[in-house]
Amino acid sequence: MTLAPHLDPVVVGLGSAELAALRSSSSSMLTASLLTDDGFEVVRVAEGAAGTTDGARFASMASSIQALSEAVARELPMGTGEYVIIAADRGHLVQMRIPGSTIVLAALFDTDEMLGKALTVSRRSAARLGEQLAAHAAAGARAAAVAGLV
């Protein structure tokens, strides 16, 4: 039986480490969350006022935005959607799926950050986490295969 990502301590640990690395690569990051397709928060890091946000509510809204953006990309035969950006007066949110995963990264940057840099650091973070999650899944599959042979 496979644990849901938000309940898997390895996934939560890998996510926590990656969000910390993302935070260190961008001093203007206010908050970042990893969330599941079905709206559960996996892990979150936040600074200042962004830390008062209801993480469960945000995860639910962000997962809906991700699903809608992917549906629009399919409906308009644009190909696979890569990311969503929400720009506002006091910052911009960059959101993207972790490659090969049902997990989404949502990171809020203040307006001191250039949008291009925010997108770049978010993409790199998502790619690194995707590789780590793939390795974790492969290790679990090997363990299950060995257990089935015993």
Secondary structure, DSSP 8 states (H G I E B T S, - for coil): ----GGG-HHHHHHHHHHHHHHHHH-TTEEEEEEEETTS-EEEEEE-GGGGGS-HHHHHHHHHHHHHHHHHHHHHTT--S---EEEEETTEEEEEEE-TTSSEEEEEEE-TTS-HHHHHHHHHHHHHHHHHHHHHHHHHHHHHHHHHHH-
